[in-house]
Amino acid sequence: MTLKQYQKEAKRTMPDLDSSMNMLHMRMGVVTEIGEFVDQIKKHLIYKKPLDVVNLGEEVADIMWYLVNEMTLTGEVAFDDSSITSTKNIDLVESVDSILKFQEMYLYKGEEYTYANLIRELMYITSELHLDFDVILQNNINKLKIRFPDKFSEDLAINRNLTLERIELEKN
């Protein structure tokens, strides 16, 4: 799944709030999902807990969902996948450090803040975890189709079938 396709599919499940609340929702989502992702890595690196790579892939996709929907709200179209290469040889610690630096820039709109920077780091880290970025995005859309068959609703957001969603995420 290309980033442009993912952006189009992700928009289907974006809540219809007023414009300032939509943007706040997306920005809070990016930050909280980065926190969830980094917390799992912390528990692995510091506490020696095994990595749940399926869940890590889900967290990456959740970050992407908020990010591409923010891009939609700002009128920015996702770039072609060919503009980013995910073959950088880095380790997990370096990649997480880059994501944390991005989070700080994101929060305070630092000069190096770009959507491409975070997406690039997410592609690097999924590669490091031997996960296919395109498959992660597709699995996320499939999960969202289970959660929201037609479109977003508050009731469906609260009352989820986590078992069916996990089965979908474990595919491929």
Secondary structure by P-SEA (a helix, b strand, c coil): ccaaaaaaaaaaacccccaaaaaaaaaaaaaaaaaaaaaaaaaaaccccccaaaaaaaaaaaaaaaaaaaaaaacccccccccccccccccaaaaaaaaaaaaaaaaaccccccaaaaaaaaaaaaaaacccaaaaaaaaaaaaaaaccccccaaaaaccaaaaaaaaaacc
